[in-house]
Amino acid sequence: MNVTLRLAFRNIKEHRAKSIIIGMFIILGTAIVELGNGFLESVNRGLELDFRAHYTGDIVISAPAPENTKMDMFGISNMSSLGDIQQIPALEDINAIEEQVKSLKGVKSETKLISAKAMLMKGDEADFDMEGDSGSMPTCFLFAGENDTYFKMFPGQHISEGTYPDKNENTLLIDSRLRDKYYKYYKTNLNVGDTILLAGYGAQSIVREAKICGFYTQPEEHSAMYPLVYCNPSFARAFADLTYGATFAQSLPSSVDTTIADSSEDDLFGGSDTMIASDSGVLGKGKENFNNILGDTTLRDKLNKTDDGAWNFIILKLDNSLNDKKTVKELNNMFTANKIHARALNWKNASATFTSSVDGISGIFTALVVILAIVVFIIIMNTMTVSVIERTSEIGTMRALGAEKNFIRRLFFNESVFIGAFSSVIGSIIAIICMLIINSFKIAIDNDTVKLILGGGLIAFIPTVKNILGTILLITTGSVLANIYPLSAALKITPLKALSKDGE
């Protein structure tokens, strides 16, 4: 082994030019792969740290997603019904769920959350000023946490003006970015103490009034999170359609009054052909008949009231966040065994609206890196093929002197390993230096679309020991494999042909 190592180093030195060319390709390929891995690591780690700490916790418990849909903390996606905006369903049996949670070990804290989408409106009516920039419509998510526990679990909001929402009044703590969008869209400023209308998304078109209690900036400056508006639970339940009728399955009355169906147009609206009728002719015979037509609305009014005990999510933080997958599995097994209509999700599935786009970009980026690696591998193999062919006479001389094929294979193997390992280490060092330089500039992109795609607006790189060692091992292995074909072809040449002038 010592003989082959010494010969390998000597050959690398003698064929310095070819070794440097091969090494440069390996350095370039390694640096690009390391930079790609560092960027993806930064995106994924930054997104995870931000969402675990400020929005999703470690585990989120929700109702199961409706059939043929996907659901997370930010809504339901239903590709088969593009025009129908579905509301996130309420948890059906919170007491039973909490009993299962209490039986778990390692749960550090618990809170509850209501999530609904809304839009800020201008003035005292639904005045949508379409002269504004439609791309900056002041839409938001309403987040209403359990009064005594939510802000203890997620205390990171940086309040620039005002205070947190009052649990007894309809007050709003608004993201400063949403304040800017409101101004761009309506050309009107928002201030603490202003009263504003919010319009909900969905079939019921909920509109509610509230007072602005403050403005805040997100815990992470370059977070991918949408603008949020924090409010009290009773205010958010109307927008989330958390009414008694929506929360609980109600059976219809066994008999339905069909009087209105049997009535003629003249019975309902009077028999006169004139546009102006007497009081007794409008809607039949006055107010008494109008009430009879509507029937008893007591049940309807009751079902339309917000359910004070309804919640969309239960959020958990664990003593050890690394146990999230194990705890999710344990909870789902408990729900299945006890026939509880709920499911547990880790932070990533609970924020799939954001993580799915990042996963898609990561997949595309990984594919590009793989293609690049293949191209670099082919270039290295071609360069080594030329190098081996030029050394055919040298191989023939060694064979003529009695060197076995395995000896020559070990010699070229050592050369490949040294060039591959040394060059990939140099490439990794260059990549780390580039990462540190780029990170020092703190480059940020203030665009909501870019933030959503990249999981945040900060362009940064995080080198990890795992990625660096994995890349060095991969590149070194590739260098060895690239040497197999040309070496096998050279060894098939007989010593006599290898020693001839033209190698034939």
C-alpha positions in Angstrom: 0.0 0.0 0.0 2.9 2.4 0.8 4.4 1.8 -2.6 1.1 2.6 -4.5 0.6 5.7 -2.4 4.1 7.0 -3.2 3.6 6.2 -6.8 0.2 7.9 -6.8 1.6 11.2 -5.4 4.5 11.0 -7.8 2.2 10.6 -10.8 -0.1 13.5 -9.6 3.0 15.7 -9.5 4.3 14.6 -12.8 0.9 15.1 -14.5 0.4 18.3 -12.7 -1.5 20.1 -15.5 -4.1 17.3 -15.9 -4.5 17.0 -12.1 -5.1 20.7 -11.8 -7.7 20.7 -14.6 -9.6 17.7 -13.0 -9.3 19.4 -9.6 -10.7 22.7 -10.8 -13.9 20.9 -12.2 -14.3 19.1 -8.8 -13.8 22.4 -6.9 -16.4 24.2 -9.0 -18.9 21.3 -8.7 -18.4 21.0 -4.9 -18.8 24.7 -4.3 -22.0 24.9 -6.2 -23.5 21.9 -4.4 -22.4 23.2 -1.0 -24.0 26.6 -1.8 -27.2 25.0 -2.8 -27.3 22.8 0.3 -26.6 25.8 2.5 -29.4 27.9 1.0 -31.9 25.1 1.3 -30.8 24.5 4.9 -31.3 28.2 5.7 -34.8 28.3 4.1 -36.0 25.1 5.9 -34.5 25.9 9.2 -35.6 29.5 9.2 -39.1 28.6 8.4 -39.3 25.9 11.1 -37.8 28.1 13.8 -40.2 30.9 13.0 -43.4 28.9 12.8 -42.6 26.7 15.8 -41.8 29.7 18.0 -44.6 32.1 16.9 -47.5 30.4 15.1 -47.8 26.6 15.1 -46.0 25.4 18.2 -44.8 21.8 18.0 -48.2 20.1 17.4 -51.5 21.3 16.1 -54.8 19.4 16.7 -57.6 20.1 14.3 -60.7 18.4 12.9 -60.1 16.1 10.0 -60.0 17.8 6.6 -63.2 17.6 4.6 -63.3 14.9 2.0 -61.2 15.6 -1.1 -59.6 18.7 0.4 -56.4 19.7 2.1 -56.5 21.8 5.3 -54.0 23.5 7.5 -54.1 26.5 9.9 -54.7 28.9 7.0 -57.7 27.4 5.3 -59.0 24.6 3.1 -57.9 24.1 -0.5 -60.5 22.3 -2.7 -59.4 22.1 -6.3 -62.7 20.5 -7.3 -64.7 23.6 -6.2 -62.7 26.7 -6.9 -65.5 29.1 -6.3 -66.6 27.7 -2.9 -64.6 29.1 0.0 -65.0 26.6 2.9 -64.4 27.5 6.5 -62.2 25.5 8.8 -64.4 23.2 10.8 -64.6 23.4 14.6 -63.2 20.7 16.9 -66.2 18.6 17.9 -65.3 17.3 21.4 -62.7 19.5 23.0 -63.1 18.0 26.4 -62.3 14.5 25.1 -59.3 15.8 23.2 -58.0 17.6 26.2 -58.3 14.4 28.3 -56.0 12.6 25.8 -53.6 15.5 25.8 -53.4 15.5 29.6 -52.5 11.8 29.6 -49.4 12.5 27.4 -46.0 13.1 28.9 -43.7 15.9 27.7 -46.4 18.5 26.9 -45.0 21.9 28.1 -48.0 24.2 27.3 -51.3 24.3 25.5 -53.5 26.9 24.0 -56.4 27.2 21.5 -56.9 29.2 18.3 -59.5 30.4 15.9 -58.3 31.2 12.3 -60.3 33.0 9.6 -59.7 35.1 6.5 -61.0 38.7 6.3 -60.5 42.0 4.5 -60.3 45.5 5.9 -62.9 47.8 4.5 -63.1 51.6 4.1 -65.6 53.9 5.7 -68.9 52.9 7.3 -70.0 50.8 4.4 -68.7 48.1 2.1 -66.8 50.7 0.0 -64.2 48.9 -2.1 -62.2 51.5 -3.9 -61.2 49.7 -7.1 -58.9 52.6 -8.1 -56.5 51.1 -5.6 -53.8 48.5 -6.4 -55.6 45.2 -6.5 -52.3 43.4 -5.8 -52.1 45.1 -2.4 -55.7 44.4 -1.2 -55.7 44.6 2.6 -56.6 41.0 3.2 -55.5 39.2 6.4 -55.9 36.3 8.7 -57.7 36.8 11.9 -56.0 35.0 14.8 -57.9 34.7 18.0 -56.2 32.8 20.8 -57.5 31.6 24.1 -57.3 34.7 26.3 -55.2 33.4 29.2 -52.8 31.1 27.3 -52.2 32.2 23.7 -49.9 35.2 24.2 -48.0 33.3 27.0 -47.2 30.7 24.4 -46.5 33.2 21.6 -45.4 36.5 23.1 -43.1 37.7 20.3 -45.1 40.5 18.7 -43.3 43.8 18.7 -46.0 46.4 19.4 -45.1 49.7 17.9 -48.3 51.5 19.0 -51.2 50.7 21.3 -51.8 47.5 23.3 -52.9 43.8 22.9 -56.6 43.2 22.1 -59.1 43.5 25.0 -60.7 40.2 25.8 -64.1 41.9 26.5 -64.2 44.3 23.5 -64.0 44.0 19.8 -60.5 45.4 19.3 -57.8 44.6 16.7 -54.0 44.4 16.9 -53.0 44.9 13.2 -49.8 44.0 11.4 -47.9 47.1 10.3 -47.6 45.7 6.8 -51.4 45.5 6.6 -51.6 49.1 7.6 -49.3 50.0 4.6 -51.5 47.9 2.3 -54.6 49.6 3.5 -53.1 53.0 2.7 -51.9 51.9 -0.8 -55.3 50.5 -1.6 -57.7 53.1 -0.1 -55.4 56.1 0.2 -56.4 56.4 3.8 -54.4 56.2 7.0 -55.3 53.9 9.9 -54.6 55.0 13.5 -55.0 53.6 17.0 -58.6 54.3 18.1 -60.1 54.2 14.6 -63.3 52.1 14.1 -63.1 49.9 11.0 -65.3 47.3 9.3 -64.0 43.8 8.4 -65.6 41.7 5.7 -65.3 37.9 5.9 -64.7 35.3 3.2 -67.4 32.7 2.6 -71.0 32.2 1.7 -72.4 34.3 4.6 -70.4 37.5 3.8 -70.0 38.5 7.4 -69.3 42.2 8.1 -68.3 43.3 11.6 -67.1 46.5 13.3 -64.2 46.8 15.6 -61.8 49.3 17.1 -58.0 49.4 16.4 -56.2 48.9 19.6 -52.6 48.8 18.2 -50.1 48.0 15.5 -47.2 45.5 15.7 -44.4 44.1 13.6 -43.7 40.4 13.3 -41.3 38.6 15.6 -39.1 37.7 12.6 -38.5 40.7 10.4 -38.3 38.7 7.2 -40.9 36.1 8.0 -43.0 34.4 5.3 -46.1 34.7 7.4 -49.1 36.6 6.0 -50.3 39.8 7.7 -52.2 38.7 10.8 -54.8 40.6 12.8 -55.1 39.5 16.5 -58.6 39.9 18.1 -60.6 38.3 20.8 -62.3 34.9 20.2 -65.9 36.1 20.2 -65.2 38.5 17.4 -63.4 35.9 15.3 -66.0 33.2 15.7 -68.5 35.0 13.4 -65.9 35.1 10.6 -64.9 31.5 11.1 -68.6 30.5 11.0 -68.3 28.9 14.4 -72.1 29.1 15.1 -74.2 26.6 16.9 -75.6 25.5 13.6 -72.2 25.0 12.0 -70.6 23.4 15.1 -73.2 20.9 15.9 -75.3 18.6 13.7 -78.9 19.7 14.0 -81.8 17.7 12.7 -84.5 19.5 10.8 -88.1 19.5 12.2 -90.1 16.5 11.3 -92.8 18.7 9.6 -92.2 21.8 7.6 -94.8 24.5 7.0 -95.5 24.5 3.3 -98.1 27.3 3.4 -95.8 29.7 1.5 -95.4 27.1 -1.2 -99.1 26.8 -1.7 -99.8 30.5 -1.7 -100.3 32.3 -5.0 -98.6 35.5 -6.0 -101.7 37.5 -5.3 -102.0 36.0 -1.8 -98.4 37.0 -1.0 -98.3 40.5 -2.6 -101.9 41.5 -2.8 -104.4 41.5 -5.7 -104.1 45.1 -6.9 -102.3 45.8 -10.1 -101.1 49.2 -8.9 -97.6 49.7 -7.7 -98.8 51.5 -4.5 -101.0 49.5 -2.2 -102.6 50.1 1.1 -101.0 48.8 4.2 -103.4 45.9 4.3 -102.5 44.9 0.7 -98.7 44.8 1.1 -97.5 41.2 1.6 -101.0 40.0 1.9 -102.9 41.4 4.9 -100.4 43.4 6.8 -97.7 42.8 9.3 -99.4 39.9 11.0 -99.5 37.8 7.8 -95.8 38.8 7.1 -94.8 37.2 10.4 -96.9 34.2 9.7 -95.0 33.7 6.4 -91.6 33.9 8.1 -92.8 31.4 10.6 -91.0 30.8 14.0 -87.4 32.0 13.6 -86.3 31.0 17.2 -84.4 28.0 16.1 -82.8 29.9 13.2 -81.7 32.7 15.5 -80.3 30.2 18.0 -78.3 28.3 15.3 -76.8 31.6 13.9 -75.4 32.6 17.3 -71.7 32.1 17.7 -70.7 29.1 19.8 -68.7 30.5 22.7 -66.9 27.2 23.3 -65.9 26.5 19.7 -62.3 26.4 18.5 -60.5 25.5 15.3 -57.2 24.3 16.8 -55.5 23.2 19.9 -51.8 24.0 19.9 -49.2 22.2 21.9 -45.5 22.9 22.8 -43.4 20.1 24.0 -40.6 19.9 26.5 -38.5 18.4 23.7 -39.5 19.5 20.2 -37.6 16.6 18.7 -40.3 14.3 20.0 -43.0 15.9 17.8 -43.3 13.0 15.3 -43.6 10.4 18.0 -46.2 12.5 19.9 -48.2 13.1 16.7 -48.4 9.4 16.1 -49.3 8.7 19.7 -52.1 11.3 19.6 -53.6 10.0 16.4 -53.6 6.4 17.7 -55.5 7.7 20.8 -58.0 9.6 18.7 -58.6 6.5 16.5 -58.9 4.1 19.6 -61.4 6.5 21.3 -63.3 7.4 18.2 -62.5 11.1 18.6 -63.1 13.1 15.4 -59.7 14.9 15.4 -56.2 14.6 14.0 -52.8 15.7 15.2 -50.3 17.4 12.9 -46.6 18.5 13.2 -45.7 22.1 12.5 -44.9 21.4 8.9 -48.3 19.9 8.0 -50.1 22.5 10.1 -48.5 25.2 7.9 -48.6 23.4 4.6 -49.7 26.6 2.8 -46.1 27.8 3.3 -44.1 24.6 3.5 -45.5 23.1 0.3 -44.2 26.0 -1.8 -40.8 25.8 -0.1 -40.8 22.0 -0.7 -41.6 22.6 -4.4 -38.7 25.1 -4.8 -36.4 22.7 -2.9 -37.3 19.9 -5.3 -36.6 22.1 -8.3 -33.4 23.3 -6.8 -32.3 19.8 -5.9 -33.0 18.6 -9.5 -30.9 21.4 -10.9 -28.1 20.5 -8.5 -28.3 16.8 -9.5 -28.2 17.8 -13.2 -25.2 20.0 -12.6 -23.5 17.2 -10.7 -24.1 14.8 -13.6 -22.6 17.3 -16.0 -19.6 17.8 -13.9 -19.2 14.1 -13.5 -19.3 13.6 -17.2 -16.7 16.3 -17.7 -14.4 14.7 -15.1 -14.8 11.3 -16.7 -13.9 12.6 -20.1 -10.9 14.4 -18.7 -9.8 11.3 -16.9 -10.3 9.2 -20.0 -8.0 11.5 -22.0 -5.5 11.3 -19.1 -5.5 7.5 -18.9 -5.3 7.1 -22.7 -2.2 9.4 -22.7 -0.7 7.2 -20.0 -1.3 3.9 -21.9 2.4 3.5 -22.6 3.1 4.0 -18.8 0.6 1.3 -18.0 2.1 -1.0 -20.6 5.6 -0.5 -19.1 4.3 -1.4 -15.6 2.6 -4.5 -17.0 5.7 -5.5 -18.9 7.7 -5.2 -15.7 5.3 -7.6 -14.0 2.7 -5.3 -12.4 -0.6 -7.0 -12.0 -3.9 -5.4 -13.0 -5.0 -5.0 -9.4 -1.8 -3.1 -8.6 -2.5 -0.6 -11.4 -6.1 -0.3 -10.3 -5.0 0.5 -6.7 -2.6 3.1 -8.1 -5.2 4.9 -10.1 -7.8 4.5 -7.3 -5.4 6.3 -4.9 -4.8 9.0 -7.4 -8.6 9.5 -7.8 -9.3 9.5 -4.1 -6.6 12.0 -3.4 -7.6 14.4 -6.2 -11.3 14.0 -5.4 -11.0 14.4 -1.6 -8.5 17.2 -1.7 -10.4 19.2 -4.4 -13.8 18.7 -2.7 -12.3 20.0 0.6 -11.0 23.0 -1.2 -14.4 23.5 -2.9 -16.2 23.3 0.4 -13.9 25.8 2.0 -14.5 28.2 -0.9 -18.2 27.7 -0.6 -18.2 28.4 3.2 -16.2 31.6 2.6 -18.8 32.7 0.0 -21.6 31.9 2.4 -20.1 34.0 5.1 -19.5 36.9 2.7 -23.1 36.8 1.4 -24.6 36.4 4.9 -22.6 39.5 6.1 -24.5 41.7 3.5 -27.9 40.6 5.0 -29.6 40.7 1.6 -33.4 40.9 2.0 -36.3 40.8 -0.6 -39.4 42.7 0.6 -41.9 40.9 -1.6 -44.7 38.8 -0.3 -44.7 36.4 -3.2 -40.9 35.8 -2.9 -41.3 35.4 0.9 -44.0 32.7 0.4 -41.9 30.8 -2.2 -38.6 31.0 -0.3 -40.0 30.7 3.2 -38.8 34.2 4.0 -37.3 37.3 2.5 -33.7 37.0 3.8 -31.2 35.5 1.5 -28.8 33.5 3.7 -26.8 30.3 3.8 -26.3 27.8 6.6 -23.4 25.3 6.2 -23.8 22.1 8.2 -21.3 19.4 9.0 -23.6 16.8 7.7 -24.0 18.5 4.3 -20.3 19.3 4.0 -19.1 15.8 4.8 -21.9 14.2 2.6 -20.8 16.4 -0.4 -17.1 15.6 0.1 -17.9 11.8 0.2 -20.2 12.1 -2.8 -17.7 14.0 -4.9 -14.9 11.7 -4.0 -16.9 8.6 -4.8 -17.9 10.2 -8.1 -14.2 10.8 -8.9 -13.4 7.2 -8.3 -16.3 6.0 -10.4 -15.4 8.3 -13.2 -12.0 6.6 -13.4 -13.4 3.0 -13.7 -14.3 3.1 -17.4 -11.1 4.6 -18.9 -8.9 2.5 -16.7 -10.8 -0.7 -17.6 -10.3 0.2 -21.3 -6.6 0.8 -20.9 -6.0 -2.5 -19.0 -7.5 -4.4 -21.9 -4.6 -3.3 -24.1 -1.7 -5.8 -24.1 1.7 -4.7 -22.9 3.1 -5.2 -26.4 0.5 -2.8 -28.0 0.8 -0.4 -25.1 4.6 -0.1 -25.7 4.3 0.4 -29.4 4.5 3.9 -30.8 0.9 4.5 -31.5 -0.4 2.3 -28.7 -2.1 -0.1 -31.2 
